Amino acid sequence: MIKYVHSMWSSPATKNNFDNNFDVKYLNKNFYSYFLSVLLVKKMGYEIELYCDENTYEIYSLIPYDKINVIDFDSDGVSSKFWIWGKIKTHSLMKEPYVHIDGDVFLFRDIIGDRLTNGEYSVVVQSLENNKTIPYGFETSYLSSTGPFIKNSYGVNWEKYNFEAYNCGVIGFSDLKLKDEYTSKSKEILIDLSTNSEFDDNRKKYSGMFLIAEQSLLLNILNEKNVKPLEILPIDEIEKRNYNWYSLADSVGYCHMWAYSKYRPEIIDKIKFKILKYFPEHSDIIKIFESKYLI
């Protein structure tokens, strides 16, 4: 069976990021979404591991992961302005087929199954992103505008595929050689951006850099190799629904929470109550967490 993976690098939220919205309660606010995400994966019969730093381990060791791996994310030359490095380094450590899901992704059905291990697909992603599929106003100019702030093209023709990208709320590989090529190139880009003094803390430019290092890079590599990934939310189905991918997500049993929405108190409470309702055997973990930590 395929292995599932979470990652959490706390430094971007607690030390240094582009938005300067440092939040010492960042780990606490994410606790219930990671908890529910884990329980849903385990309900389907899969194992799930966490790759995290020491700060995260102190709190998230309460969650019933099958294994927790404490990793040093801070010593690779990548600035904590790029939180995506936590995911990329985790990818680089994988030695067997796996699926990484963000901590705000909930799988209510076994959507992937064995399709990564039976030879049908070698890569899985959430969905294709372009200026039609993203409801919050995705602009391809975010990516194209970063050109002056990149020292080189890294051997990638960024314009070739119209600056489209793959959303990596879910991303997994059974082709580990392909995975290694992707993570190596992503690390190269992130290190370069971390040492590039030409760009400032502008949010728009940051958005483009984020897409370059993870989502757009993945699409470019897969397209160049003619690799078609398994899409949790297939683009043809999104188009059939007139780009209303919310209804598609509901129909397949998938949820990926938007950005900062998961930090609203009412949403945090809603996630907690879902745990209490559907997984009451873990109510003691909630009591321990709330006795030690404030949200």
N, C-alpha and C positions, 0 to 999 in steps of 0.2 A: 504494500500500500504506500501511496505517496505520503511524504512527511510535510506537515505545515510548519510555518515559521513566522514569528513576530520579531520585531526589532524595536529598540528604544534607546536613543542617545539623548541624554538629558541636557547636555551643554548648550545646544542651540536656543533652548527656551530659558535657561537659568543663568547663562553667562553672556552670550553674544549672538545677536542675529540682526537681520536687516531692518526689522520693524522696531527694534529697541523696546519691545514689549516683554521684558524679562518678567518671569512669573515663577516665584519659588514654589507655588502650588501646582505647577504644570503637571507633575507626575500624579499628584492627588486627583486632579481634574480628569485625567485620562484613565484612572484606575478602573472605573466601572465599565467603560467601553472595551478595554482590553480583557477584562474579566468575562463579560458576556461573549465577546468574540471567541475566547478560548473554550468556553462551555459549549457553544454551538458546534465548534469543530470536533470536540471530543464526543458530543452527542452523535455525530455521524460515524464515529468509530475510528477516527484518525488520531495520531499523536501530534502534539504541537510543542515546539521549543521556543524559548525566548533568548535572543541575543541582546545583551544590555550592558550598561556601565554599572559601576559599583553603587552610585546614587540610586539608580533604578532598582537594583537588586534588593536594597533594604526594604522597599515597599512591595514590589511586585512578586517577591518570594511567597507572599500570601496566596497568590493565584495558583491553582493546581496545574501548572505546566508539567509536562512529562520530563523536561530537563531545562535548566537555566544555565546559559553560558555567559560568564562575565568577560567582557571584551574591552580593550583599550581602543577607543575611537579617536582619541585626542592627539596621538603621536605620529600621524601619517602625513602631516603637512597640509591637511584640508581644514580651512577655517570653519568654525562652528556657525558661521553665517549660512552655511549650506547644510541644512539639517538632513538633506537627502543622503549625505555620506553615511549616516547610520544604516540605511538600507543597503547602499552599495557595498560597504565593507562586509555586511552580513552575507550578501550574495557571494562575495569573493571567497568566503570560508566554506561554502557548501561543497561537499564531496559526493553527494548522491542526489538523485532527482528530488525536487522539493517544490513547494508553493509558498511564497511569501505573501501574507495579507497584512494590510495596514491595521492598526489597532482599532480603527473606527469602521472596519468592514465586518458585516454580519452575514454569514452564510446560513440561510434558513433551510436550504436544500443542498444535496450533494451534486452541485452543478458540474464539477470537474470530473469526478469519478476516477476511472483508470485511464483516461484519454491521454495523459502524459506518459504513461508507462506501457501502454499497449502498442505504441508505434504510430498512433493516429496523429498526434501532435508532439512537437518538441519544445514548444513555448506556449504559455498562457498569459493573457493580459486581460484587463478589465474591458477596455473599449477603445475605439479610434476617436481621437479628438481633432476637431477642426473648427472653423468659424460657424458651422451649422449645428454641431452636435452638443456644444456646451452651453447650457442655459444661463450661466452667469456672465456671458459677454466675452468669451475668449476672442482675442485678437491675434492673428498671425504676426502682426507687427511687433508683438512682444518679443518674439524670437528674432525676427529680422533686425530689430533695433539694437541688438546686442553686438552686432558685427564690429563696430569700432572698439569694443572693449575686450575683444579676443585677439590674442597675439598671433594665432595662426588658425587654420581651418581644421587641424588635426586629421587631415586626409579625408574630410567629410564634405560633401557638397550639400550644404544645408538647404539650399533653395530647390534642389532637384524634386523633392516630394511636397512642395508647396507648404513647407513648415508644419505639416501635420505631425501628430504625435500619438503614442499609445498611453492611455491612462494606466498607471501601474499600481492602483489600489490593490489589485491582484496581479502578481507577476511570478512566474515559475518556469523552471527549465528541467528537461530531461537530457538535453544536449549540453553537457557541462563544458565542452570545448567552446561552444558558442557563448555560453554564459561567461566564461573566463575572458573571452575577447571583449564582450560588452562591458564587464566591470573594469577591466584594465583601461579601456578607452575613457570610460566615465571618470575614473580616478585621475587620469591625465588631465582631463578638462577641469575638474574641480581644483586640483593643485594649481593649475595655471591661473584660474580665476581668483584663487585665494591669494596669489602673489602679484596680481595685476593691479597696479596703483592707479590705473586710468579711470576706473569706474567708482562711483560713489554709492551711497546707500539708497538710491532711488528704487522705489518698490517696482516700478514698471520694468526697469532693467533687470532687477532681480528675478522677476517672473520669467523673463526670457532665458536667463541663465539656468534657471531651474529646469526649464523644458529641454534646453540643450543637453544638460548633463545626464538626464534620465530618460525622459519620455521621447523626445525627438530623436535622440541618438539611437534608442532601441528600434524605432520605426525605420530609420535609415539603414541600420545594419541588417535587419530582417528583410527589407525590400531588396537590398543589394545582393543578398544570398537567396532571394526568391523563397523565403520561409514564410508560410502563412500561419500565424498563431491562432490558437483557440481563443476566441473572444467571448468573455462572459456575457457581454451585451453586444451581439453581432451588429455591425454597421447596417447590414441590409434590413434587419428587423427594426432598428432605430429609424431608418428612412421610411419604412412602411407605416410607422406610427407618427409620421410627420415630425420627427425629431423629439418626440415626447418619450425620453428614455426612462422617466419615472415609472410609467405604466409597465414598460418592459421589465424593469428591475423587480417590480412587485410580482409580475407573472412568473419569473424564474426563481424567486426567493432570494433576492440579493439586496443588500443595503450598504451604501458607502456614504457616510455622513459628510456634509459640506463644511469644509474649512473650520471656522470658529463656532459654528452652530452647536457643536458638541460640548462647548464650555458654558452654555447657558444653564443656569441652575435648574430650570424646569426640565431640560433635556437630560441632565445628569441624573436627576431624580427619576425620570421616566425609565432610563436604562437600569437603574438600581431596582426599581419595582418589577421590571421584567425578570431580573435575576431571582428576586424573591418569589415571584409567581411561578416561574417555570423550573427553577432549580432551588427549591426551598432547602434542600440538604446542604446548601452552601451558605445559609444565612449566618452561621457562626463566623465566617470569614468577614462578612460585612460588619458584624458587631466589633470584631477585633480591629478592623481597619478604621472604623469611625471612632473608636476609643483612643486611637493613637494619632490620627491625622485629620486635619481640617481641610475642607474644600473651599 
